[in-house]
Amino acid sequence: MEPAPTTPIPIPPNPSGGRLLSKRPAATQMPAGNAPAAAPAKPTVVSLSWKDEDFENRWGFGLFRGGRFTAVNKIFTFLIAAVVSGAFLWLMTFLYNRPEGAPFRRIGEMFVRPGNIYATGPATLFFFWGVVVSLIKIPKLRLQRRALDMAAVPQHREFVLNEDTAKTVLDRVRSLVDDTRQFILLNRIDRALSNLHNIGGVSDVSTILKAQSENDENQVASSYAIIHAMIWAIPVLGFVGTVLGLSMAIQKFTGALVATTDVNQIKDHLKEVTAGLSTAFEATLVGLTFALLLHLLSDFVQQKETDFLDECNDYCHAHVVSKLRVRPKEGNGG
């Protein structure tokens, strides 16, 4: 009688499109109770790869390293902003050189008029730098948010998190990504559970998670420092253009009065005076408009990041703190 054919155990598909990095045992499911599950020997499937999927790592051609969490690489974003600003000013120059009365020529004058460019040029660069930073944060935040859907900690009600099961959870968390330090949620879980054997009570875990939450909030807030600097600098450049324009207008008007007393000639010189006034008001308009648009965009992105941090807090409370059953250490009243 022939032996019954054995059916190979299939490796469960990875819904996140992960990468096969190494062949080491990984825990994929946790039983209820206190005993850790036996980890089947099978390839570790990485669901999230920060090295391959982070925007700056992917598009930086290996020359620029992505910032941690949602922070950006300043040099990388500056180079992109410089290219975009150059293309924008070239377009404005094209519009400015069109015949008088042509559509959109007035817009070109506001940016590249000889007296305006000293203020509108840097303002344009700073504006697009802030825009590039804000836009790159969006895919970086999307990558961070995917960690919420990975069920790093078992979701069923019967699961209990203690010193025994914590090690298996840590192995699972570390097998899902290439580097837990680059993901806000997984970094919190890793830090809390790695110190579980030194913890005397559930309140200590809550303290660690709260401290890490505050650190994450501070790090996310600091990643907006460059945008806030641009929002401050752009209107200042507009006011600098205002001063330059008024100074130019006064100088031309004084020169017109000194050069001649003929009314007709003075009228001709007044055209140069109005050009200086145009520089003053146009530079201010450009600066204030850019600052307003950048402020609205950055506030929108920052609100999305704040919502994500709140979701991370909820996840840690629901799937870590509420499932903990920690035995108090000797000498610890808890």
Residue pairs with C-beta under 8 A, 6 or more apart in sequence:
9 40
9 42
11 42
11 43
11 45
12 28
14 45
14 47
15 47
16 47
16 48
16 146
16 149
16 150
17 47
18 45
18 46
18 47
18 48
18 49
18 176
19 45
19 46
19 49
19 52
20 43
20 44
20 45
20 46
21 44
21 46
21 49
21 178
22 43
22 44
23 42
23 43
23 44
24 44
24 175
25 39
25 40
25 41
25 42
26 39
26 42
26 44
26 45
26 171
26 172
26 175
27 36
27 37
27 39
27 168
27 169
27 171
27 172
27 175
28 39
28 40
28 172
29 37
29 154
30 36
30 37
30 154
30 159
30 165
30 168
30 169
30 172
31 37
31 159
32 156
32 158
32 159
32 160
33 158
33 160
34 160
34 162
34 164
34 165
34 325
35 164
35 165
36 164
36 165
36 167
36 168
37 168
39 168
39 171
44 175
45 175
46 175
46 176
46 177
46 178
47 146
47 150
47 176
47 177
48 143
48 146
48 147
48 150
48 176
48 177
48 178
48 183
49 177
49 178
50 57
50 66
50 143
50 177
50 178
50 179
50 182
50 183
51 57
51 178
51 179
52 58
52 178
53 143
54 66
54 140
54 143
54 182
55 66
55 136
55 139
55 140
55 143
56 64
56 65
56 66
56 67
56 72
56 73
56 76
56 136
56 140
57 65
57 66
60 66
60 73
60 76
64 73
64 75
64 76
65 73
66 72
66 73
66 140
67 73
67 140
67 223
68 181
68 182
68 219
69 140
69 144
69 182
69 183
69 184
69 216
69 219
69 220
69 223
70 137
70 140
70 141
70 144
70 220
70 223
70 305
71 219
71 222
71 223
72 133
72 136
72 137
72 140
72 223
74 226
77 129
77 132
77 133
77 136
78 129
80 132
81 125
81 128
81 129
81 131
81 132
82 125
84 128
84 132
85 124
85 125
85 127
85 128
88 124
88 128
89 111
89 112
89 121
89 124
91 108
92 107
92 108
92 110
92 111
92 112
93 108
93 112
94 108
95 102
95 104
95 105
95 107
95 108
96 105
96 108
96 109
96 111
96 112
96 113
97 108
98 104
98 105
98 108
99 105
109 116
109 278
109 282
110 116
110 120
110 282
110 285
110 286
111 117
111 120
111 124
111 286
112 120
113 275
113 278
113 279
113 282
115 244
115 245
115 248
115 275
115 276
115 278
115 279
116 241
116 245
116 279
116 282
116 283
116 286
118 240
118 241
118 244
119 237
119 238
119 240
119 241
119 244
119 283
119 286
119 287
120 237
120 241
120 282
120 283
120 286
120 287
122 237
123 234
123 237
123 238
123 241
123 283
123 286
123 287
123 290
124 286
124 290
126 230
126 233
126 234
126 237
126 290
127 230
127 234
127 290
127 291
127 293
127 294
129 226
129 230
130 226
130 227
130 230
130 231
130 294
130 297
130 298
131 294
131 297
133 226
133 227
134 227
134 294
134 297
134 298
134 301
137 223
137 301
137 305
138 301
138 304
141 301
141 304
141 305
141 308
144 183
144 184
144 185
144 308
145 308
145 311
147 177
147 183
147 184
147 185
147 186
148 185
148 311
148 312
148 315
150 176
152 169
152 172
152 173
152 176
152 185
152 186
152 189
153 159
153 161
153 169
153 173
153 189
153 319
153 320
153 323
154 169
155 319
159 165
159 323
160 323
160 325
161 169
161 193
161 320
161 323
161 324
161 325
162 196
162 324
162 325
162 326
162 327
163 196
163 197
163 326
163 327
166 193
166 196
169 189
169 193
170 190
170 193
170 194
173 180
173 186
173 189
173 190
173 193
174 180
174 190
176 186
177 183
177 186
180 186
180 187
180 189
180 190
181 187
181 190
184 216
184 308
184 309
184 312
185 312
185 315
185 316
187 212
187 216
188 209
188 212
188 213
188 216
188 312
188 316
189 316
189 320
191 208
191 212
192 205
192 208
192 209
192 212
192 316
192 320
193 320
195 208
196 205
196 326
199 205
199 208
199 326
199 329
200 326
200 328
200 329
200 332
200 334
201 326
201 328
201 332
201 334
202 321
202 324
202 326
202 334
203 334
204 326
204 334
205 320
205 321
205 324
205 326
206 321
209 316
209 317
209 320
209 321
213 309
213 312
213 313
213 316
216 309
216 312
217 309
220 305
220 306
220 309
224 298
224 302
227 294
227 298
228 298
230 294
231 291
231 294
231 295
231 298
234 287
234 290
234 291
234 294
235 287
235 288
235 291
236 287
237 283
237 287
238 283
238 284
238 285
238 286
238 287
238 288
238 291
239 284
239 287
240 283
241 279
241 280
241 282
241 283
241 284
241 286
241 287
242 280
242 281
242 283
242 284
243 280
244 279
244 280
244 283
245 276
245 277
245 278
245 279
245 280
245 281
245 282
245 283
246 276
246 277
246 280
247 276
248 275
248 276
248 279
249 273
249 274
249 275
249 276
249 277
249 280
250 276
251 276
252 269
252 272
252 273
252 275
252 276
253 269
253 270
253 273
255 269
256 265
256 266
256 269
256 270
256 272
256 273
257 266
259 265
259 269
260 266
260 269
328 334
